[in-house]
Amino acid sequence: MTDFPHSEIESLLRVAHGKLTTSRADEPLSAAVTRLVECAIEAVGILREPDSRSAVEMIGYARAAVTAATYALREVDGRDRRVRWHRKLESV
């Protein structure tokens, strides 16, 4: 894994993060994607130092990414259900 372009990947992730933070991060999906990119940036940094401690940290960032994505999807799904419920009530 010595040929892995850590710097290039980290640079691309930082550019993406910059673009995300200038957009509407108050929306659940935007916030989740921002968090996923942050976790990926941390993960790339950890990949530079492969050892058992790094693996444990990597798992922690993966869990954080999954948690952020799960929350965002639940929030968006909940909003969608509320909108559909209100529309249904209004049509009655």
N, CA and C atoms as an extended XYZ file, in Angstrom:
276
Properties=species:S:1:pos:R:3:atomname:S:1:resname:S:1:resid:I:1 pbc="F F F"
N         0.806       -1.183        0.000 N   MET     1
C         0.000        0.000        0.000 CA  MET     1
C         0.861        1.264        0.000 C   MET     1
N         2.119        1.125       -0.262 N   THR     2
C         3.022        2.267       -0.253 CA  THR     2
C         2.794        3.198       -1.435 C   THR     2
N         2.199        2.708       -2.521 N   ASP     3
C         1.950        3.541       -3.692 CA  ASP     3
C         0.627        4.295       -3.595 C   ASP     3
N        -0.089        4.114       -2.514 N   PHE     4
C        -1.396        4.736       -2.329 CA  PHE     4
C        -1.236        6.258       -2.274 C   PHE     4
N        -1.934        7.006       -3.128 N   PRO     5
C        -1.757        8.462       -3.196 CA  PRO     5
C        -2.504        9.201       -2.082 C   PRO     5
N        -2.037        9.055       -0.853 N   HIS     6
C        -2.714        9.659        0.293 CA  HIS     6
C        -2.902       11.162        0.142 C   HIS     6
N        -1.856       11.848       -0.252 N   SER     7
C        -1.909       13.311       -0.346 CA  SER     7
C        -2.930       13.767       -1.376 C   SER     7
N        -2.959       13.094       -2.513 N   GLU     8
C        -3.900       13.467       -3.568 CA  GLU     8
C        -5.334       13.238       -3.121 C   GLU     8
N        -5.578       12.108       -2.501 N   ILE     9
C        -6.931       11.799       -2.029 CA  ILE     9
C        -7.349       12.779       -0.945 C   ILE     9
N        -6.456       13.043        0.000 N   GLU    10
C        -6.777       13.986        1.068 CA  GLU    10
C        -7.058       15.377        0.491 C   GLU    10
N        -6.289       15.782       -0.494 N   SER    11
C        -6.502       17.078       -1.127 CA  SER    11
C        -7.881       17.156       -1.785 C   SER    11
N        -8.248       16.118       -2.509 N   LEU    12
C        -9.568       16.082       -3.152 CA  LEU    12
C       -10.689       16.110       -2.115 C   LEU    12
N       -10.505       15.373       -1.028 N   LEU    13
C       -11.514       15.366        0.030 CA  LEU    13
C       -11.629       16.741        0.680 C   LEU    13
N       -10.523       17.411        0.872 N   ARG    14
C       -10.554       18.759        1.473 CA  ARG    14
C       -11.248       19.768        0.553 C   ARG    14
N       -11.035       19.639       -0.755 N   VAL    15
C       -11.742       20.502       -1.707 CA  VAL    15
C       -13.249       20.237       -1.617 C   VAL    15
N       -13.617       18.965       -1.597 N   ALA    16
C       -15.038       18.613       -1.479 CA  ALA    16
C       -15.614       19.150       -0.175 C   ALA    16
N       -14.862       19.010        0.913 N   HIS    17
C       -15.328       19.496        2.214 CA  HIS    17
C       -15.536       21.010        2.174 C   HIS    17
N       -14.611       21.728        1.538 N   GLY    18
C       -14.751       23.178        1.412 CA  GLY    18
C       -16.012       23.565        0.668 C   GLY    18
N       -16.310       22.847       -0.390 N   LYS    19
C       -17.525       23.127       -1.162 CA  LYS    19
C       -18.777       22.793       -0.359 C   LYS    19
N       -18.715       21.713        0.403 N   LEU    20
C       -19.871       21.324        1.213 CA  LEU    20
C       -20.144       22.318        2.328 C   LEU    20
N       -19.094       22.826        2.942 N   THR    21
C       -19.298       23.741        4.067 CA  THR    21
C       -19.791       25.108        3.615 C   THR    21
N       -19.645       25.432        2.336 N   THR    22
C       -20.191       26.694        1.838 CA  THR    22
C       -21.635       26.533        1.387 C   THR    22
N       -22.115       25.289        1.293 N   SER    23
C       -23.508       25.063        0.911 CA  SER    23
C       -24.358       24.967        2.177 C   SER    23
N       -25.596       24.590        2.015 N   ARG    24
C       -26.522       24.522        3.154 CA  ARG    24
C       -26.263       23.275        3.973 C   ARG    24
N       -25.485       23.398        5.017 N   ALA    25
C       -25.168       22.259        5.878 CA  ALA    25
C       -26.223       22.046        6.948 C   ALA    25
N       -27.271       22.885        6.952 N   ASP    26
C       -28.319       22.708        7.948 CA  ASP    26
C       -29.301       21.610        7.541 C   ASP    26
N       -29.269       21.219        6.289 N   GLU    27
C       -30.116       20.116        5.843 CA  GLU    27
C       -29.481       18.800        6.281 C   GLU    27
N       -30.282       17.829        6.714 N   PRO    28
C       -29.727       16.566        7.232 CA  PRO    28
C       -28.797       15.838        6.272 C   PRO    28
N       -29.162       15.763        4.998 N   LEU    29
C       -28.307       15.036        4.058 CA  LEU    29
C       -27.007       15.784        3.799 C   LEU    29
N       -27.075       17.104        3.710 N   SER    30
C       -25.848       17.892        3.524 CA  SER    30
C       -24.929       17.745        4.721 C   SER    30
N       -25.510       17.799        5.907 N   ALA    31
C       -24.708       17.646        7.122 CA  ALA    31
C       -24.094       16.253        7.192 C   ALA    31
N       -24.855       15.243        6.799 N   ALA    32
C       -24.341       13.871        6.826 CA  ALA    32
C       -23.207       13.685        5.826 C   ALA    32
N       -23.377       14.234        4.634 N   VAL    33
C       -22.325       14.113        3.622 CA  VAL    33
C       -21.067       14.843        4.096 C   VAL    33
N       -21.249       16.005        4.709 N   THR    34
C       -20.101       16.740        5.252 CA  THR    34
C       -19.387       15.893        6.288 C   THR    34
N       -20.150       15.247        7.160 N   ARG    35
C       -19.550       14.396        8.193 CA  ARG    35
C       -18.849       13.190        7.568 C   ARG    35
N       -19.434       12.623        6.530 N   LEU    36
C       -18.810       11.485        5.852 CA  LEU    36
C       -17.459       11.892        5.252 C   LEU    36
N       -17.406       13.069        4.653 N   VAL    37
C       -16.144       13.544        4.073 CA  VAL    37
C       -15.126       13.794        5.179 C   VAL    37
N       -15.562       14.362        6.301 N   GLU    38
C       -14.654       14.572        7.428 CA  GLU    38
C       -14.080       13.239        7.920 C   GLU    38
N       -14.929       12.232        8.017 N   CYS    39
C       -14.462       10.902        8.434 CA  CYS    39
C       -13.476       10.330        7.421 C   CYS    39
N       -13.751       10.542        6.144 N   ALA    40
C       -12.840       10.041        5.108 CA  ALA    40
C       -11.488       10.743        5.187 C   ALA    40
N       -11.483       12.039        5.461 N   ILE    41
C       -10.219       12.773        5.610 CA  ILE    41
C        -9.413       12.187        6.764 C   ILE    41
N       -10.076       11.956        7.887 N   GLU    42
C        -9.389       11.362        9.035 CA  GLU    42
C        -8.878        9.962        8.706 C   GLU    42
N        -9.674        9.203        7.977 N   ALA    43
C        -9.290        7.834        7.626 CA  ALA    43
C        -8.053        7.818        6.734 C   ALA    43
N        -7.984        8.744        5.782 N   VAL    44
C        -6.811        8.808        4.907 CA  VAL    44
C        -5.569        9.117        5.733 C   VAL    44
N        -5.698        9.999        6.696 N   GLY    45
C        -4.576       10.301        7.574 CA  GLY    45
C        -4.128        9.092        8.368 C   GLY    45
N        -5.080        8.299        8.812 N   ILE    46
C        -4.767        7.097        9.584 CA  ILE    46
C        -4.092        6.043        8.708 C   ILE    46
N        -4.489        5.965        7.443 N   LEU    47
C        -3.902        4.973        6.536 CA  LEU    47
C        -2.402        5.169        6.355 C   LEU    47
N        -1.932        6.364        6.612 N   ARG    48
C        -0.495        6.626        6.491 CA  ARG    48
C         0.305        5.900        7.565 C   ARG    48
N        -0.334        5.558        8.672 N   GLU    49
C         0.341        4.912        9.797 CA  GLU    49
C        -0.368        3.601       10.156 C   GLU    49
N        -0.243        2.586        9.317 N   PRO    50
C        -0.965        1.343        9.576 CA  PRO    50
C        -0.416        0.586       10.790 C   PRO    50
N        -1.219        0.470       11.814 N   ASP    51
C        -0.926       -0.365       12.974 CA  ASP    51
C        -2.253       -0.686       13.658 C   ASP    51
N        -2.214       -1.433       14.729 N   SER    52
C        -3.466       -1.852       15.364 CA  SER    52
C        -4.241       -0.679       15.937 C   SER    52
N        -3.538        0.321       16.484 N   ARG    53
C        -4.230        1.493       17.019 CA  ARG    53
C        -4.944        2.243       15.900 C   ARG    53
N        -4.290        2.341       14.758 N   SER    54
C        -4.886        3.006       13.608 CA  SER    54
C        -6.140        2.278       13.138 C   SER    54
N        -6.090        0.960       13.173 N   ALA    55
C        -7.262        0.173       12.764 CA  ALA    55
C        -8.441        0.448       13.683 C   ALA    55
N        -8.187        0.555       14.980 N   VAL    56
C        -9.257        0.850       15.933 CA  VAL    56
C        -9.829        2.244       15.660 C   VAL    56
N        -8.955        3.217       15.389 N   GLU    57
C        -9.416        4.567       15.060 CA  GLU    57
C       -10.241        4.559       13.778 C   GLU    57
N        -9.790        3.787       12.795 N   MET    58
C       -10.502        3.699       11.526 CA  MET    58
C       -11.915        3.171       11.737 C   MET    58
N       -12.047        2.163       12.580 N   ILE    59
C       -13.372        1.617       12.877 CA  ILE    59
C       -14.241        2.691       13.530 C   ILE    59
N       -13.660        3.488       14.411 N   GLY    60
C       -14.402        4.573       15.050 CA  GLY    60
C       -14.922        5.581       14.038 C   GLY    60
N       -14.088        5.958       13.067 N   TYR    61
C       -14.537        6.897       12.045 CA  TYR    61
C       -15.591        6.272       11.134 C   TYR    61
N       -15.458        5.005       10.859 N   ALA    62
C       -16.474        4.329       10.049 CA  ALA    62
C       -17.806        4.314       10.787 C   ALA    62
N       -17.774        4.046       12.081 N   ARG    63
C       -19.008        4.070       12.883 CA  ARG    63
C       -19.634        5.459       12.881 C   ARG    63
N       -18.799        6.484       13.023 N   ALA    64
C       -19.312        7.859       13.014 CA  ALA    64
C       -19.968        8.182       11.671 C   ALA    64
N       -19.357        7.723       10.592 N   ALA    65
C       -19.919        7.965        9.267 CA  ALA    65
C       -21.263        7.266        9.109 C   ALA    65
N       -21.344        6.039        9.562 N   VAL    66
C       -22.607        5.291        9.472 CA  VAL    66
C       -23.675        5.954       10.328 C   VAL    66
N       -23.300        6.404       11.514 N   THR    67
C       -24.254        7.077       12.393 CA  THR    67
C       -24.794        8.345       11.742 C   THR    67
N       -23.917        9.131       11.145 N   ALA    68
C       -24.344       10.367       10.479 CA  ALA    68
C       -25.288       10.065        9.322 C   ALA    68
N       -24.937        9.080        8.527 N   ALA    69
C       -25.780        8.725        7.381 CA  ALA    69
C       -27.133        8.179        7.834 C   ALA    69
N       -27.129        7.347        8.859 N   THR    70
C       -28.383        6.784        9.376 CA  THR    70
C       -29.288        7.884        9.902 C   THR    70
N       -28.721        8.813       10.681 N   TYR    71
C       -29.513        9.922       11.209 CA  TYR    71
C       -30.129       10.734       10.074 C   TYR    71
N       -29.317       11.061        9.076 N   ALA    72
C       -29.810       11.877        7.969 CA  ALA    72
C       -30.940       11.188        7.226 C   ALA    72
N       -30.771        9.920        6.950 N   LEU    73
C       -31.829        9.198        6.231 CA  LEU    73
C       -33.106        9.113        7.054 C   LEU    73
N       -32.979        8.879        8.348 N   ARG    74
C       -34.168        8.842        9.209 CA  ARG    74
C       -34.856       10.199        9.255 C   ARG    74
N       -34.066       11.251        9.341 N   GLU    75
C       -34.623       12.604        9.385 CA  GLU    75
C       -35.354       12.934        8.091 C   GLU    75
N       -34.732       12.628        6.964 N   VAL    76
C       -35.357       12.904        5.666 CA  VAL    76
C       -36.605       12.054        5.503 C   VAL    76
N       -36.529       10.792        5.876 N   ASP    77
C       -37.696        9.911        5.786 CA  ASP    77
C       -38.824       10.429        6.674 C   ASP    77
N       -38.477       10.865        7.883 N   GLY    78
C       -39.485       11.406        8.795 CA  GLY    78
C       -40.148       12.649        8.233 C   GLY    78
N       -39.361       13.532        7.645 N   ARG    79
C       -39.929       14.737        7.024 CA  ARG    79
C       -40.871       14.366        5.895 C   ARG    79
N       -40.432       13.423        5.060 N   ASP    80
C       -41.254       12.989        3.934 CA  ASP    80
C       -42.572       12.405        4.421 C   ASP    80
N       -42.512       11.587        5.448 N   ARG    81
C       -43.744       10.996        5.988 CA  ARG    81
C       -44.668       12.060        6.559 C   ARG    81
N       -44.093       13.060        7.261 N   ARG    82
C       -44.919       14.129        7.823 CA  ARG    82
C       -45.594       14.930        6.712 C   ARG    82
N       -44.853       15.226        5.650 N   VAL    83
C       -45.416       15.975        4.524 CA  VAL    83
C       -46.555       15.181        3.888 C   VAL    83
N       -46.313       13.899        3.641 N   ARG    84
C       -47.371       13.071        3.040 CA  ARG    84
C       -48.577       12.969        3.955 C   ARG    84
N       -48.367       12.866        5.266 N   TRP    85
C       -49.467       12.767        6.233 CA  TRP    85
C       -50.291       14.051        6.221 C   TRP    85
N       -49.620       15.196        6.207 N   HIS    86
C       -50.346       16.474        6.188 CA  HIS    86
C       -51.107       16.658        4.887 C   HIS    86
N       -50.535       16.251        3.789 N   ARG    87
C       -51.231       16.333        2.499 CA  ARG    87
C       -52.464       15.434        2.503 C   ARG    87
N       -52.324       14.272        3.092 N   LYS    88
C       -53.450       13.348        3.160 CA  LYS    88
C       -54.565       13.945        4.007 C   LYS    88
N       -54.214       14.553        5.146 N   LEU    89
C       -55.215       15.183        6.010 CA  LEU    89
C       -55.894       16.355        5.310 C   LEU    89
N       -55.136       17.123        4.550 N   GLU    90
C       -55.698       18.270        3.849 CA  GLU    90
C       -56.655       17.848        2.734 C   GLU    90
N       -56.434       16.699        2.162 N   SER    91
C       -57.290       16.243        1.057 CA  SER    91
C       -58.583       15.620        1.549 C   SER    91
N       -58.683       15.381        2.845 N   VAL    92
C       -59.905       14.749        3.403 CA  VAL    92
C       -60.943       15.768        3.698 C   VAL    92
